[in-house]
Amino acid sequence: MILRRDIFQAIADPTRRAILALLASQTITAGAIADNFDGARSTISKHIQILTECGLVESNQQGREIYYQIKMDKMTEIDVWLDQIRVIWEARFDNLENYIAKIQKDRNYGKDRKPRDADNQNL
């Protein structure tokens, strides 16, 4: 049985997100990826394996070298989910903004008015 990892598990790790950022701009070998990190090559190799298992990265062999590249169609799945969350949070922030505006309006309402006693003293 092949274990299929979840893309959200894959992007939960900061090292894997950094690998994805590298691969977003270029197709490179595992060694070139590992050169960008302080960790052991075997650790970076495991991260690449996880990204490959969840379908975010694919490998292409060219001669003796294996090159890795990002699969943008899988990144679209993340973007779709983020859009759903973004809609929810934008609505919440809009509600918060409206609430703050209402509070500020209520506070400023009393500042512009004269006290009633001041009007009666002039009579």
C-alpha positions in Angstrom: 0.0 0.0 0.0 1.3 3.4 -0.9 1.0 6.0 1.8 -0.3 9.2 0.3 0.6 12.2 2.4 -1.6 15.3 2.8 -0.3 18.5 1.2 -1.1 20.5 4.3 1.1 18.2 6.4 3.9 18.8 3.8 3.6 22.6 4.0 3.4 22.6 7.8 7.2 22.3 8.0 9.2 25.5 7.5 12.0 23.6 5.8 9.6 22.1 3.2 8.1 25.5 2.6 11.6 26.9 2.0 12.3 24.0 -0.5 9.0 24.8 -2.3 10.1 28.5 -2.5 13.4 27.4 -4.0 11.7 25.2 -6.5 9.2 27.8 -7.5 11.9 29.7 -9.3 14.0 26.9 -10.7 14.4 23.1 -11.3 17.3 21.9 -9.3 19.0 18.7 -8.0 18.7 17.4 -4.4 22.3 18.4 -3.8 21.6 22.0 -4.9 18.6 22.1 -2.7 20.6 20.7 0.3 23.3 23.4 -0.3 20.8 26.0 0.8 20.3 24.4 4.3 22.4 23.7 7.3 20.9 20.3 7.9 22.2 16.9 6.8 21.7 15.9 3.2 19.7 12.9 4.4 17.3 15.2 6.2 16.8 17.3 3.2 16.3 14.2 1.1 13.6 13.1 3.5 11.9 16.4 3.1 12.0 16.1 -0.7 10.6 12.6 -0.4 7.6 13.9 1.6 7.0 16.7 -0.9 7.1 14.1 -3.7 4.8 11.7 -1.9 2.1 14.3 -1.5 2.5 15.4 -5.1 3.8 18.9 -4.6 7.2 18.1 -6.2 8.1 15.8 -9.1 11.5 14.4 -10.2 12.9 14.1 -13.7 16.1 12.1 -14.3 18.5 13.7 -16.7 21.6 11.5 -17.1 23.0 10.8 -13.7 21.2 13.7 -12.0 17.7 13.9 -10.7 16.1 17.3 -11.0 13.2 18.3 -8.9 10.5 20.8 -9.8 7.3 22.1 -8.2 3.9 20.9 -9.5 1.9 24.0 -9.8 -1.4 22.2 -10.2 -1.1 20.8 -6.7 -0.2 24.3 -5.4 -3.5 25.4 -6.8 -5.3 23.1 -4.2 -3.6 25.0 -1.4 -4.6 28.3 -3.1 -8.2 27.2 -3.3 -8.3 26.3 0.4 -6.6 29.6 1.3 -9.2 31.6 -0.7 -11.9 30.0 1.3 -10.2 30.9 4.6 -9.4 34.4 3.2 -13.1 35.1 2.5 -14.0 34.1 6.1 -11.3 36.3 7.6 -12.0 39.3 5.4 -15.7 39.1 6.5 -14.6 39.0 10.1 -12.2 42.0 9.7 -15.0 43.9 7.9 -17.3 43.2 10.8 -14.6 44.3 13.3 -13.9 47.5 11.3 -17.6 48.3 11.3 -17.9 47.7 15.1 -14.9 49.9 15.8 -16.3 52.6 13.6 -19.6 52.4 15.5 -17.9 52.6 18.9 -15.8 55.6 17.8 -18.9 57.3 16.4 -20.8 56.7 19.7 -17.9 58.1 21.7 -17.6 61.2 19.5 -21.3 61.9 19.6 -21.2 63.2 23.1 -18.2 65.4 22.6 -19.8 67.7 20.1 -22.8 68.4 22.3 -23.0 71.1 25.0 -24.2 70.0 28.4 -27.9 70.9 29.0 -27.0 73.0 32.1 -24.8 75.3 29.9 -27.8 76.2 27.8 -30.0 77.0 30.8 -27.4 79.3 32.4 -27.5 81.7 29.5 -31.2 82.4 30.0 
